[in-house]
Amino acid sequence: MEKKKVATPLVCHGHSRPVVELFYSPITPDGFFLISASKDSHPMLRNGETGDWIGTFEGHKGAVWSSCLDNSALRAASASADFSAKLWDALTGDVLHSFEHKHIVRACAFSQDTQFLLTGGFEKILRVFDLNRLDAPPTEIDKSPGSIRTVTWLHGDQTILSSCTDIGGVRLWDVRSGKIVQTLETKSPVTSAEVSQDGRYITTADGSTVKFWDANHFGLVKSYDMPCNIESASLEPKSGNKFVAGGEDMWVRLFDFHTGEEIGCNKGHHGPVHCVRFAPTGESYASGSEDGTIRIWQTGPVNPEEIIESKSKQNVDEVTRKIEGFHINKEGKTAEKQPSDV
């Protein structure tokens, strides 16, 4: 494939410390949304197309390592160094429930049917909380060989996928038995694991390698060596013919899935790239960095001025209808958006 010119990114400011995880919602009747986790302890919700700020979730007292949205983008969840995971109303910003843990919570994920919340962290325990019974004790799977770094669901919520901070490999757990049924072997700890939108592939980043695994038979499909240590990788969700990766050299690179050839290199971050994710449309992808910014890059060679102008115009009314900007104070009360919040 020929190298294509990549558009100037939309730069999203707001976080005061490194952005460590990004998550896109599926496409909803109101569009799609992007939530970001940051060490500044305040997850932020944005319009997924334009990057326009919608609201900030306040309530955590430590770094937020993970955040996600349910399929309808009506609820959010976050995992924090303050020994808690929180469930939020994504329309108002109110805390719906706080799930207390005994150590740092590193990862969280809604089940595909949105009925359960999965968490993992330094306790080496996977916990599954029933969101229809918020005060009920969680189901616990406590045989993780190391501190948990990433978690996600697979196979219609029958399987849990997890990786560890200090041990290589991805472990697949049977939810009913609580036992490991398969391990995807890697040389280095897996810092990013993503299940493709069509459920066919698991994309992992470990050390300076990006790997693609068959999500049903668990065989290694492709493995590509990267120019530097990579912290995150994401597969384009529509055609699946390209993937994006980012890491310690501060660049966001686009590759051909079939050949591993680099077809784009995006420069602009001023610190290591901690997370990259494709939007559900496949038309753009976002990167989050040590520099505290999120950058949204267009996949194709488009005119960035046209994107910014047209998207911003149509977005004003849409987001106003979707949600009034919210900002939650330390008492957990919803405050009206002030001009200084924008």
C-alpha positions in Angstrom: 0.0 0.0 0.0 1.2 3.5 -0.7 1.8 5.9 2.1 -1.0 8.3 2.5 -1.0 11.8 3.9 -2.6 11.9 7.3 -4.7 14.8 8.3 -3.8 17.2 11.1 -5.4 15.8 14.3 -8.1 17.2 16.5 -6.3 18.0 19.7 -8.4 17.5 22.9 -7.1 19.3 26.0 -8.5 19.1 29.5 -6.5 16.5 31.4 -3.8 17.9 33.7 -1.9 14.6 33.9 -1.1 11.6 31.6 -4.0 10.0 29.6 -3.7 6.2 30.3 -6.7 4.7 28.6 -9.3 5.5 25.9 -12.6 3.7 25.2 -15.1 4.3 22.4 -18.8 3.4 22.8 -20.6 1.6 20.1 -22.6 3.7 17.7 -25.8 4.9 19.4 -28.8 6.8 18.1 -27.0 10.0 19.4 -23.7 9.1 17.8 -20.7 7.6 19.5 -18.7 8.7 22.5 -15.1 8.6 23.9 -14.2 8.3 27.5 -10.7 8.9 28.8 -8.9 7.7 32.0 -6.2 9.9 33.4 -3.8 10.1 36.4 -5.5 13.4 37.2 -8.3 11.3 38.7 -11.1 12.8 36.5 -12.4 10.7 33.6 -13.7 12.8 30.8 -16.5 12.2 28.3 -16.3 13.5 24.7 -18.1 13.4 21.4 -16.4 10.6 19.6 -16.3 12.3 16.2 -15.2 15.8 17.1 -13.6 15.3 20.5 -15.7 18.1 21.9 -15.9 17.9 25.7 -19.2 16.8 27.2 -18.5 16.3 30.9 -16.0 15.4 33.6 -16.7 12.7 36.2 -15.5 13.9 39.7 -15.4 11.7 42.8 -12.2 9.6 42.7 -9.3 10.5 45.0 -6.5 8.8 43.1 -5.3 8.2 39.5 -7.9 6.6 37.3 -6.3 3.8 35.3 -9.3 2.6 33.3 -12.7 3.8 32.2 -15.4 2.5 29.9 -19.0 3.0 28.6 -21.8 0.5 28.3 -23.3 -0.3 24.9 -25.9 2.5 25.0 -23.3 5.1 26.4 -25.8 5.8 29.2 -23.5 4.5 32.0 -19.8 4.7 32.6 -17.4 2.9 34.8 -14.0 3.7 36.1 -11.1 1.9 38.0 -8.9 3.9 40.3 -5.8 3.9 42.5 -8.1 5.0 45.4 -9.0 1.3 45.9 -12.4 1.7 44.2 -14.3 1.2 41.0 -17.3 3.5 40.3 -20.4 3.2 38.2 -21.7 6.5 36.8 -24.7 7.9 35.1 -23.2 9.2 31.8 -26.1 11.7 31.3 -25.9 13.5 34.6 -22.4 12.5 35.9 -23.9 11.2 39.2 -22.1 8.3 40.9 -24.6 5.4 40.9 -22.4 3.1 43.0 -18.9 2.8 44.4 -17.4 -0.7 44.5 -14.8 -0.8 47.2 -11.6 -2.9 46.8 -8.6 -3.6 49.1 -5.9 -2.4 46.7 -5.4 -0.4 43.4 -8.0 -1.2 40.7 -6.3 -1.2 37.4 -9.0 -2.3 34.9 -12.8 -2.4 34.4 -15.1 -3.6 31.6 -18.9 -3.9 31.1 -20.2 -7.3 30.0 -21.5 -7.4 26.5 -25.1 -7.6 27.8 -24.2 -4.7 30.2 -25.6 -6.6 33.2 -22.2 -7.0 34.9 -19.0 -5.1 35.6 -15.6 -6.8 35.6 -12.7 -5.4 37.6 -9.1 -6.4 38.2 -6.0 -4.9 39.9 -3.2 -5.3 42.4 -5.2 -7.8 44.5 -4.7 -10.4 41.7 -8.5 -11.0 41.9 -11.0 -10.8 39.1 -14.4 -9.5 40.4 -17.7 -9.7 38.6 -20.4 -7.3 40.0 -24.1 -7.8 39.2 -25.3 -4.3 38.2 -28.9 -5.3 38.9 -27.9 -6.0 42.5 -25.4 -3.4 43.4 -25.1 -4.3 47.0 -24.6 -8.0 46.4 -21.1 -9.4 46.9 -19.3 -10.0 43.6 -18.2 -13.3 42.1 -14.5 -13.6 42.6 -11.8 -15.4 40.6 -8.7 -15.3 42.7 -6.1 -17.4 40.9 -4.5 -14.7 38.7 -0.7 -15.4 38.7 0.1 -11.6 38.9 -1.3 -8.1 39.3 -4.0 -7.6 36.7 -3.3 -5.0 34.0 -6.2 -5.4 31.4 -9.6 -7.1 31.4 -12.2 -7.7 28.8 -15.1 -10.1 27.9 -15.3 -12.6 25.1 -17.7 -15.2 23.7 -21.0 -13.7 24.8 -19.7 -13.1 28.4 -18.8 -16.7 28.8 -15.0 -16.0 28.8 -12.9 -13.3 30.6 -9.6 -12.2 29.1 -6.9 -10.8 31.4 -3.3 -9.8 31.3 -0.8 -9.1 34.1 1.5 -6.2 34.9 4.6 -8.2 35.5 4.0 -11.5 33.7 3.8 -12.3 30.0 0.7 -13.8 28.4 -3.0 -13.4 28.1 -5.2 -15.7 30.2 -8.7 -16.7 29.2 -11.0 -17.7 32.1 -14.2 -19.7 32.0 -16.7 -17.6 33.9 -18.6 -20.5 35.3 -15.7 -22.6 36.5 -13.4 -19.7 37.4 -10.5 -21.6 35.7 -8.0 -20.7 33.1 -8.9 -22.5 29.8 -6.2 -21.1 27.6 -3.1 -18.9 27.8 -1.9 -16.8 24.8 1.9 -16.9 25.3 3.9 -13.7 24.9 7.5 -12.9 25.9 6.7 -9.6 27.6 3.7 -8.4 29.8 0.7 -7.5 27.7 -0.1 -3.8 28.1 -3.1 -3.7 25.7 -5.7 -6.3 24.7 -8.6 -5.6 22.5 -11.3 -7.9 21.0 -12.2 -6.8 17.5 -15.7 -5.4 16.8 -16.7 -8.5 14.8 -15.3 -10.8 17.5 -12.8 -12.5 15.2 -9.5 -11.2 16.6 -7.7 -10.4 19.8 -5.2 -7.7 19.4 -2.3 -7.5 21.9 0.7 -5.3 22.5 3.7 -6.7 24.4 7.1 -5.2 24.4 7.9 -4.2 20.8 5.5 -6.6 19.3 1.8 -6.4 18.1 0.1 -9.8 17.8 -3.3 -10.8 16.4 -4.9 -14.0 17.7 -7.9 -16.0 16.5 -10.6 -15.2 19.1 -12.3 -18.6 18.7 -9.4 -21.1 18.3 -6.8 -18.9 20.0 -4.1 -19.5 17.4 -1.6 -16.8 16.6 -2.6 -15.2 13.2 0.0 -12.5 12.8 2.9 -11.1 14.8 4.7 -7.9 13.8 7.8 -6.3 15.3 7.5 -2.6 15.9 10.1 0.2 15.8 10.0 0.7 19.6 8.3 -0.6 22.7 4.5 -0.4 22.0 2.0 0.2 24.8 -1.2 0.0 22.8 -2.6 -1.3 19.5 -6.0 -1.3 17.9 -7.5 -3.0 14.8 -9.6 -1.0 12.3 -13.2 -2.3 13.0 -14.9 -2.2 9.6 -12.6 -3.8 7.0 -9.9 -5.0 9.4 -7.2 -4.2 6.9 -5.1 -1.8 9.0 -4.1 -1.3 12.6 -2.7 1.6 14.7 0.0 1.4 17.4 1.6 3.8 19.8 4.4 3.7 22.4 7.5 5.1 23.9 8.8 7.1 20.8 5.7 9.5 21.0 4.6 8.6 17.4 1.3 7.1 16.4 1.8 4.7 13.5 -0.7 3.1 11.1 0.1 -0.3 9.6 -1.3 -2.6 6.9 -2.8 -5.6 8.7 -1.9 -8.2 6.0 1.8 -7.2 5.5 2.8 -5.2 8.6 4.0 -2.4 6.3 3.9 1.1 7.9 1.5 3.2 5.9 1.3 6.3 8.1 3.2 8.0 10.9 1.6 10.7 13.0 3.8 13.1 15.0 2.6 15.6 17.5 2.5 14.1 21.0 5.2 15.4 23.4 5.4 12.3 25.5 5.0 8.5 25.2 1.7 7.3 23.8 -0.1 5.2 26.4 -3.3 4.3 24.5 -4.7 4.1 21.0 -8.2 3.1 19.9 -10.1 3.1 16.6 -13.5 4.7 16.5 -16.4 2.3 15.8 -16.8 3.8 12.3 -13.2 3.1 11.4 -13.0 6.6 10.0 -10.7 7.9 12.8 -8.6 6.8 15.8 -7.6 8.4 19.0 -4.4 8.5 21.0 -3.7 9.4 24.6 -0.3 10.4 25.9 1.9 11.3 28.8 1.6 14.9 27.7 -2.1 14.9 28.9 -3.7 15.4 25.5 -5.9 13.2 23.3 -5.5 13.5 19.6 -8.1 12.2 17.1 -6.6 11.3 13.7 -8.6 10.8 10.5 -7.9 7.4 8.8 -8.0 8.7 5.2 -6.4 11.6 3.4 -9.0 14.3 4.1 -9.0 18.1 4.5 -8.8 18.7 8.3 -10.3 22.2 7.9 -13.5 20.7 6.4 -13.7 18.1 9.2 -13.3 20.6 12.0 -15.8 23.1 10.4 -18.6 20.7 9.4 -18.4 18.4 12.5 -18.3 21.3 14.9 -21.4 23.0 13.3 -23.5 19.8 13.4 -22.2 18.8 16.8 -23.4 21.9 18.7 -27.1 21.1 18.5 -26.5 17.3 18.7 -24.5 17.3 22.0 -26.8 19.9 23.5 -29.7 17.6 22.9 -27.8 14.6 24.2 -26.5 15.9 27.4 -26.1 19.1 29.3 -22.5 19.6 30.3 -21.9 18.4 33.8 -19.2 18.7 36.4 -19.4 16.8 39.6 -18.2 18.5 42.8 -16.4 16.7 45.6 -19.7 16.2 47.4 -21.0 14.2 44.5 -23.6 16.9 43.5 -24.2 17.8 39.9 -23.3 21.4 39.2 -24.3 23.5 36.2 -21.6 23.9 33.6 -19.7 27.1 34.1 -18.0 29.0 31.2 -14.7 28.1 32.8 -15.5 24.4 32.4 -15.5 24.5 28.7 
